[in-house]
Amino acid sequence: MTAEQTVHHPPPSDTGDLLPGIFSRPYAAATLTFATVMFLTGFAALAVVPTLPTAAEDLGGVALFPLVAGCFVAAGLLGGVLGGHWADRSGARRPLALGMVLSVVTLLVSASSASIWQLAVGRFVDGLAAGMVAVSVTTAIGQSYPEQLRPRMLAMMSASWIIPSLIGPPIAGVVAEAWSWRVVFYGLAALTVLPAIALVAVVRRAPAGDKAVGAALPDGLPPAEERASRPPLLVAAMLSLGAALGQYGVSGWDTRHLLFVLAGIALLVVFAPRLLPQGTWRSARGLPTAVLLRGLTSGTYFTVEALVPLMLITERRVAAVTVGVAFTASAVLWAGASWAQGKLLQDVARHRLVTVGALIMAASVAFAVAGSLSGLSPLLAMAAMPLAAIGMGMLDPCVTVLSLSHSPPDRLGHTTGAMQTNMNLGQVVVLAFATAVLNAGLAAGASRLGGYAIAFSLLLVPTLLVAVLAVRARKD
């Protein structure tokens, strides 16, 4: 069976027969394919990121490191839109396969970098590929599995990151120290190339006449009026540019950086609404609210993940190895919470689990604030990372399930593209805002720990908003 092949979803019988599991015969091939893709994506992401500072220093581009880091998220905006609309036109197979091939290409581009700008290009292509893969996999899950199995499958996607989170960063660190950061990139390319080729072969076009879940019309395209309403890729490209400008601008606090921030904000304000469901920013009921929740939660989580380790290492003098333990614990607990929502809590309304997860994230933000106070233990802040991961592991699959439940079958790619877009927007905007507040506090004479405390406190706003608004995303 392919990711887009006919899947006959046998309903439970009157005698109480249960729906087949994700590893049952109708779904086993798709499950293993998607799990392999997520494993490789996770391994590459978690192994590459720790080596980027070393690469930037070796290339003499430490000052441009914020741009290198921001390119990935910015390009993910474009990749998500491209992959989502492509998946609606002809199914998830092609964008998924191309995304995997691009993943290999970007590793080779980065490994052979002769300048910091080439490394930035490599990270941009990597973000493009990652956006396409993430949207394509989610779309394919929506097309290949019935609604009852989607929470379990999304939990499987999270579980596929457990082993990479345990072995990726330490192996990359040892290789970079013993040989070179370039060896890390070349090695990952070698590990990814054969599975990428296999994926292209395995995830084939569905045979003619098949009526897959969410399949396109006979000509492979949705209705003409829907194609005409789709935003052009130029809009997504402008949005990616705005995200990159904003991400770079908040790395400093002077007139030049302020101009970059203003340009980035202008592009985001003008172009972001064109890629999101109407009513997203005012939390209209249904899909718009689900998309809004994805942006708020992902932005909060990745801001915690970025700023808490920075504070612990540079201000509280916590050993990097200790902070690494928090990263590993976060990945494991995210997967565990995701498994629990799909298996143990499958009968609980999805929007209620979103509310619970958001409150757990609010508690993690409180721990981060406490850990930034000089009179309290820094371990409180370190606990914020795994606690936030528990909240995300519980609510993130639920938000995805809610969004898919509000989407027509032939618009699953469009929906997942919008989710991916707002996820990346959330990461850019929330992290940029927190960083700007931190830098403003420092410029005003506040202590560095005081600046972190203020920045963390502001994260309570999006988490509490999610807890309140979750009910508006429910499926009536």
C-alpha positions as CSV (number, residue, x, y, z in Angstrom):
1,M,0.0,0.0,0.0
2,T,1.2,3.5,-0.8
3,A,0.6,6.7,1.1
4,E,-2.1,7.6,-1.4
5,Q,-3.4,4.2,-2.3
6,T,-6.9,3.1,-1.6
7,V,-7.5,2.4,2.0
8,H,-10.8,0.8,2.9
9,H,-11.6,1.9,6.4
10,P,-13.7,-0.9,7.9
11,P,-16.2,0.5,10.4
12,P,-16.7,-1.2,13.7
13,S,-19.3,-3.9,13.4
14,D,-22.4,-4.3,15.4
15,T,-20.7,-7.0,17.4
16,G,-18.1,-4.6,18.7
17,D,-15.2,-5.3,16.4
18,L,-12.5,-2.7,16.9
19,L,-10.9,-0.7,14.2
20,P,-7.6,-2.1,13.0
21,G,-4.5,-0.6,14.4
22,I,-1.8,1.5,12.7
23,F,0.3,-1.7,12.2
24,S,-2.5,-3.8,10.8
25,R,-2.3,-5.0,7.3
26,P,-4.1,-2.1,5.6
27,Y,-1.9,0.5,7.2
28,A,1.5,-1.2,8.1
29,A,3.4,0.0,5.0
30,A,2.3,3.6,5.3
31,T,3.0,3.6,9.1
32,L,6.6,2.2,8.6
33,T,7.3,4.7,5.7
34,F,6.2,7.7,7.7
35,A,8.0,6.6,10.8
36,T,11.2,6.2,8.9
37,V,10.9,9.7,7.4
38,M,10.3,11.2,10.8
39,F,13.2,9.3,12.3
40,L,15.6,10.5,9.7
41,T,14.3,14.1,9.9
42,G,14.6,14.1,13.6
43,F,18.1,12.6,13.6
44,A,19.4,15.2,11.0
45,A,17.7,18.1,12.8
46,L,19.0,17.2,16.3
47,A,22.5,16.4,15.1
48,V,23.0,19.5,12.9
49,V,21.7,22.2,15.3
50,P,24.4,21.7,18.0
51,T,27.2,21.9,15.4
52,L,26.0,25.2,13.8
53,P,27.8,27.6,16.3
54,T,31.1,25.7,15.6
55,A,30.5,26.0,11.9
56,A,29.8,29.7,12.1
57,E,32.9,30.3,14.1
58,D,35.1,28.3,11.7
59,L,33.7,30.2,8.8
60,G,34.3,33.6,10.5
61,G,30.6,34.5,10.6
62,V,29.6,34.5,14.3
63,A,28.0,37.9,13.8
64,L,25.7,36.5,11.2
65,F,24.7,33.4,13.2
66,P,21.2,34.7,13.9
67,L,20.6,34.9,10.2
68,V,21.9,31.3,9.7
69,A,19.6,30.1,12.5
70,G,16.6,32.1,11.2
71,C,16.9,30.9,7.6
72,F,15.6,27.5,8.6
73,V,12.4,28.7,10.2
74,A,11.8,31.3,7.5
75,A,12.2,28.8,4.6
76,G,9.9,26.4,6.5
77,L,7.1,28.9,5.8
78,L,7.6,28.7,2.1
79,G,8.1,24.9,2.2
80,G,4.9,24.4,4.1
81,V,2.8,26.3,1.6
82,L,4.5,24.7,-1.4
83,G,4.1,21.2,0.0
84,G,0.5,21.7,1.2
85,H,-0.8,23.0,-2.1
86,W,1.2,20.5,-4.1
87,A,-0.3,17.7,-2.0
88,D,-3.8,18.9,-2.7
89,R,-3.2,19.0,-6.5
90,S,-1.6,15.6,-6.9
91,G,-1.3,13.9,-3.5
92,A,1.4,13.9,-0.8
93,R,3.8,11.6,-2.7
94,R,5.7,14.1,-4.8
95,P,6.3,16.8,-2.2
96,L,7.3,14.2,0.3
97,A,9.8,12.6,-2.0
98,L,11.2,15.9,-3.2
99,G,11.5,17.1,0.4
100,M,13.6,14.0,1.3
101,V,15.9,14.5,-1.8
102,L,16.3,18.2,-0.9
103,S,17.3,17.1,2.6
104,V,20.3,15.3,1.2
105,V,21.2,18.2,-1.1
106,T,21.2,20.7,1.7
107,L,23.4,18.6,3.9
108,L,26.0,18.5,1.0
109,V,25.7,22.2,0.4
110,S,26.2,23.0,4.1
111,A,29.1,20.5,4.5
112,S,31.0,22.1,1.6
113,S,30.5,25.7,2.8
114,A,33.3,28.0,2.0
115,S,31.6,31.0,3.6
116,I,28.9,31.8,6.2
117,W,26.6,32.8,3.3
118,Q,26.8,29.3,1.8
119,L,26.0,27.8,5.1
120,A,23.0,30.2,5.3
121,V,21.9,29.0,1.8
122,G,22.2,25.4,3.0
123,R,20.0,26.1,6.1
124,F,17.5,27.8,3.9
125,V,17.1,24.8,1.6
126,D,17.0,22.6,4.7
127,G,14.1,24.6,6.0
128,L,12.3,24.4,2.6
129,A,12.7,20.6,2.6
130,A,11.6,20.3,6.3
131,G,8.5,22.3,5.6
132,M,7.5,20.2,2.6
133,V,8.2,17.0,4.5
134,A,6.2,18.0,7.6
135,V,3.2,19.1,5.7
136,S,3.3,16.2,3.3
137,V,3.5,13.6,6.1
138,T,0.6,15.2,8.0
139,T,-1.5,15.4,4.7
140,A,-0.7,11.8,3.9
141,I,-1.8,10.8,7.4
142,G,-5.1,12.6,6.8
143,Q,-5.5,10.9,3.5
144,S,-4.5,7.4,4.5
145,Y,-6.0,6.9,8.0
146,P,-9.5,7.2,9.4
147,E,-10.1,9.9,12.1
148,Q,-10.0,7.4,14.9
149,L,-6.5,6.3,14.1
150,R,-5.0,9.7,13.4
151,P,-4.2,10.5,17.1
152,R,-2.2,7.2,17.4
153,M,-0.4,7.9,14.1
154,L,0.6,11.4,15.2
155,A,1.8,9.9,18.5
156,M,3.9,7.5,16.4
157,M,5.4,10.5,14.6
158,S,6.5,12.0,18.0
159,A,7.9,8.7,19.2
160,S,10.1,8.5,16.1
161,W,12.1,11.4,17.5
162,I,13.0,9.6,20.8
163,I,16.1,7.7,19.6
164,P,17.4,10.7,17.6
165,S,17.0,12.9,20.7
166,L,19.0,10.4,22.7
167,I,21.9,9.7,20.3
168,G,21.9,12.6,17.8
169,P,23.4,15.5,19.8
170,P,26.1,13.5,21.6
171,I,27.3,11.7,18.5
172,A,27.4,15.0,16.6
173,G,29.4,16.5,19.4
174,V,32.0,13.7,19.5
175,V,32.4,13.7,15.7
176,A,32.7,17.5,15.5
177,E,35.4,17.5,18.2
178,A,37.3,14.5,17.0
179,W,37.2,15.4,13.3
180,S,35.2,18.3,12.0
181,W,31.7,19.8,11.9
182,R,31.8,19.1,8.1
183,V,32.0,15.3,8.8
184,V,28.7,15.6,10.7
185,F,27.0,17.0,7.6
186,Y,28.6,14.6,5.2
187,G,27.8,11.6,7.4
188,L,24.1,12.6,7.7
189,A,23.9,13.0,3.9
190,A,25.3,9.4,3.5
191,L,22.8,8.1,6.0
192,T,19.9,9.8,4.4
193,V,20.5,9.2,0.7
194,L,19.5,5.5,0.5
195,P,16.3,5.9,2.5
196,A,15.4,9.0,0.4
197,I,15.8,6.9,-2.8
198,A,13.7,4.1,-1.2
199,L,11.0,6.5,-0.2
200,V,10.7,7.7,-3.8
201,A,10.2,4.1,-4.9
202,V,7.9,3.0,-2.1
203,V,5.5,6.0,-2.0
204,R,4.2,5.5,-5.5
205,R,1.3,7.1,-7.3
206,A,-2.0,5.4,-6.5
207,P,-3.3,3.1,-9.4
208,A,-5.9,4.7,-11.7
209,G,-9.4,4.4,-10.5
210,D,-8.5,4.3,-6.8
211,K,-10.5,6.5,-4.6
212,A,-8.1,7.3,-1.8
213,V,-9.2,9.3,1.2
214,G,-8.7,12.9,0.3
215,A,-7.8,12.0,-3.3
216,A,-7.9,14.7,-6.0
217,L,-10.4,14.8,-8.8
218,P,-9.9,12.6,-11.9
219,D,-7.7,15.1,-13.6
220,G,-5.5,15.2,-10.5
221,L,-6.6,18.8,-9.7
222,P,-9.2,20.3,-7.3
223,P,-12.0,22.4,-8.7
224,A,-10.9,25.4,-10.8
225,E,-12.4,27.9,-8.3
226,E,-10.3,26.5,-5.5
227,R,-7.2,26.6,-7.6
228,A,-7.9,30.2,-8.4
229,S,-8.3,31.1,-4.7
230,R,-5.0,29.7,-3.7
231,P,-2.3,32.2,-2.8
232,P,0.7,32.5,-5.1
233,L,4.0,31.2,-4.0
234,L,5.3,34.8,-4.2
235,V,3.2,35.6,-1.1
236,A,4.9,32.7,0.8
237,A,8.3,33.9,-0.4
238,M,7.6,37.4,0.9
239,L,6.4,36.0,4.2
240,S,9.6,33.9,4.4
241,L,11.7,37.1,3.7
242,G,9.8,39.0,6.4
243,A,10.4,36.2,8.9
244,A,14.2,36.2,8.1
245,L,14.5,40.0,8.3
246,G,12.7,40.0,11.7
247,Q,14.8,37.1,13.1
248,Y,18.0,38.9,12.1
249,G,16.8,42.3,13.3
250,V,16.1,41.3,16.9
251,S,19.7,40.1,17.3
252,G,20.8,43.7,18.0
253,W,19.6,46.9,19.5
254,D,20.5,49.8,17.2
255,T,19.0,51.7,14.3
256,R,20.1,49.3,11.6
257,H,18.6,46.3,13.3
258,L,15.4,48.2,14.1
259,L,15.0,48.9,10.4
260,F,15.3,45.2,9.7
261,V,12.6,44.5,12.3
262,L,10.3,47.1,10.9
263,A,10.7,45.7,7.4
264,G,10.0,42.2,8.6
265,I,6.9,43.2,10.5
266,A,5.5,45.1,7.5
267,L,5.9,42.0,5.3
268,L,4.3,39.7,7.9
269,V,1.4,42.0,8.4
270,V,0.7,42.4,4.7
271,F,1.2,38.8,3.6
272,A,0.5,36.5,6.5
273,P,-3.3,36.8,6.3
274,R,-3.3,35.6,2.7
275,L,-1.9,32.2,3.8
276,L,-4.1,31.6,6.8
277,P,-7.9,30.8,7.0
278,Q,-10.0,33.8,7.2
279,G,-10.6,34.8,10.8
280,T,-7.5,33.2,12.2
281,W,-6.2,36.2,14.1
282,R,-9.7,36.9,15.6
283,S,-10.1,33.3,16.6
284,A,-13.2,32.5,14.4
285,R,-14.7,29.1,15.4
286,G,-13.4,25.9,13.9
287,L,-10.3,25.7,11.7
288,P,-9.2,29.4,12.1
289,T,-8.9,28.9,15.9
290,A,-7.1,25.5,15.5
291,V,-4.5,27.3,13.2
292,L,-4.2,30.1,15.7
293,L,-3.6,27.6,18.6
294,R,-0.8,26.0,16.6
295,G,1.1,29.3,16.3
296,L,0.7,30.3,19.9
297,T,1.7,27.0,21.3
298,S,4.7,26.3,19.1
299,G,5.9,29.9,19.5
300,T,5.8,29.6,23.3
301,Y,7.5,26.2,23.4
302,F,10.4,27.0,21.1
303,T,11.0,30.3,22.8
304,V,11.3,28.4,26.1
305,E,13.6,25.9,24.4
306,A,15.8,28.7,23.0
307,L,16.0,31.1,25.9
308,V,16.1,28.9,28.9
309,P,19.3,27.0,27.9
310,L,20.9,30.4,26.9
311,M,20.1,31.8,30.3
312,L,21.2,28.7,32.2
313,I,24.6,28.4,30.5
314,T,25.5,32.1,30.2
315,E,23.9,33.6,33.4
316,R,23.3,30.8,35.9
317,R,26.5,28.9,34.9
318,V,24.8,25.5,34.6
319,A,27.0,22.9,32.8
320,A,26.1,22.4,29.2
321,V,26.0,18.6,29.8
322,T,23.3,19.2,32.4
323,V,21.3,21.3,30.1
324,G,21.6,18.6,27.5
325,V,19.9,16.2,29.8
326,A,16.9,18.5,29.9
327,F,16.8,18.4,26.0
328,T,16.8,14.6,26.1
329,A,14.2,14.5,28.8
330,S,12.0,16.9,26.9
331,A,12.0,14.8,23.7
332,V,11.2,11.6,25.7
333,L,8.4,13.2,27.7
334,W,6.9,14.9,24.6
335,A,6.7,11.4,23.0
336,G,5.2,10.0,26.2
337,A,2.6,12.6,26.5
338,S,1.7,12.2,22.8
339,W,1.3,8.5,23.3
340,A,-0.9,9.0,26.3
341,Q,-3.3,11.4,24.5
342,G,-3.6,8.9,21.6
343,K,-3.9,5.7,23.6
344,L,-5.0,6.3,27.2
345,L,-7.0,9.5,26.7
346,Q,-8.4,8.8,23.3
347,D,-12.0,9.1,24.5
348,V,-11.5,12.6,26.0
349,A,-12.6,15.5,23.8
350,R,-9.6,16.9,21.9
351,H,-10.2,20.5,22.9
352,R,-10.2,19.6,26.6
353,L,-6.8,18.0,26.2
354,V,-5.6,21.2,24.5
355,T,-6.7,23.2,27.5
356,V,-4.9,20.8,29.9
357,G,-1.7,20.9,27.8
358,A,-1.8,24.7,27.7
359,L,-2.1,25.0,31.5
360,I,0.8,22.6,31.9
361,M,2.8,24.9,29.6
362,A,1.8,27.9,31.7
363,A,3.2,26.1,34.7
364,S,6.4,25.5,32.8
365,V,6.7,29.3,32.1
366,A,6.2,30.0,35.8
367,F,9.1,27.6,36.5
368,A,11.3,29.5,33.9
369,V,10.5,32.8,35.7
370,A,11.4,31.3,39.1
371,G,14.6,29.9,37.8
372,S,15.7,33.3,36.5
373,L,15.5,34.8,40.0
374,S,18.9,34.9,41.6
375,G,17.6,33.8,45.0
376,L,16.2,30.5,43.7
377,S,17.7,27.4,42.2
378,P,18.4,27.4,38.4
379,L,17.1,23.9,38.3
380,L,13.6,25.3,38.4
381,A,14.2,26.9,35.0
382,M,15.7,23.6,33.7
383,A,12.5,21.8,34.8
384,A,10.6,24.2,32.6
385,M,11.8,22.5,29.4
386,P,10.5,18.9,30.0
387,L,7.4,20.3,31.6
388,A,6.7,22.4,28.5
389,A,7.3,19.3,26.4
390,I,4.7,17.4,28.3
391,G,2.2,20.1,27.6
392,M,3.1,20.2,23.9
393,G,3.1,16.4,23.6
394,M,-0.5,16.4,24.9
395,L,-1.9,19.3,23.0
396,D,-0.1,19.4,19.6
397,P,-1.5,16.1,18.2
398,C,-5.0,17.2,19.4
399,V,-4.7,20.6,17.6
400,T,-3.7,18.7,14.4
401,V,-6.7,16.3,14.7
402,L,-9.0,19.2,15.3
403,S,-7.7,21.0,12.2
404,L,-8.1,17.9,10.0
405,S,-11.6,17.3,11.3
406,H,-12.6,20.8,10.1
407,S,-11.0,20.3,6.6
408,P,-12.8,18.9,3.5
409,P,-11.0,15.8,2.1
410,D,-9.7,17.7,-0.9
411,R,-8.3,20.5,1.2
412,L,-6.1,18.6,3.6
413,G,-2.9,19.8,2.0
414,H,-4.1,23.4,2.2
415,T,-5.0,22.9,5.9
416,T,-1.8,21.4,6.9
417,G,0.1,24.0,4.9
418,A,-1.7,26.7,6.9
419,M,-0.9,24.9,10.2
420,Q,2.8,24.7,9.2
421,T,2.8,28.4,8.2
422,N,1.3,29.6,11.5
423,M,3.6,27.2,13.4
424,N,6.6,28.8,11.9
425,L,5.1,32.3,12.2
426,G,4.5,31.6,15.9
427,Q,8.1,30.6,16.4
428,V,9.4,33.7,14.6
429,V,7.1,36.2,16.2
430,V,7.0,34.9,19.8
431,L,10.8,34.3,19.9
432,A,11.5,37.7,18.3
433,F,9.2,39.5,20.7
434,A,10.7,37.8,23.7
435,T,14.2,38.6,22.4
436,A,13.3,42.2,21.7
437,V,11.9,42.6,25.3
438,L,15.1,41.0,26.7
439,N,17.3,43.4,24.7
440,A,15.2,46.4,25.5
441,G,15.4,45.6,29.2
442,L,19.2,45.3,29.0
443,A,19.4,48.6,27.1
444,A,17.3,50.3,29.8
445,G,19.8,49.1,32.5
446,A,18.0,46.1,33.9
447,S,20.1,43.1,35.0
448,R,20.4,40.2,32.6
449,L,18.5,37.9,34.9
450,G,15.8,40.5,35.3
451,G,15.5,40.8,31.6
452,Y,15.0,37.1,31.3
453,A,12.4,37.1,34.0
454,I,10.4,39.8,32.2
455,A,10.7,38.0,28.8
456,F,9.5,34.6,30.4
457,S,6.6,36.3,32.2
458,L,5.2,37.5,28.9
459,L,5.0,33.9,27.7
460,L,2.1,33.4,30.1
461,V,-0.1,35.5,27.8
462,P,-0.1,33.0,24.8
463,T,-0.4,29.9,27.0
464,L,-3.4,31.2,28.9
465,L,-5.0,32.4,25.6
466,V,-4.7,28.9,24.3
467,A,-6.4,27.5,27.4
468,V,-9.3,29.9,27.0
469,L,-9.7,29.6,23.2
470,A,-9.4,25.8,22.8
471,V,-13.2,25.4,23.1
472,R,-13.6,27.4,19.9
473,A,-11.7,24.8,17.9
474,R,-13.9,21.8,18.9
475,K,-15.8,19.8,16.4
476,D,-19.5,20.2,17.1
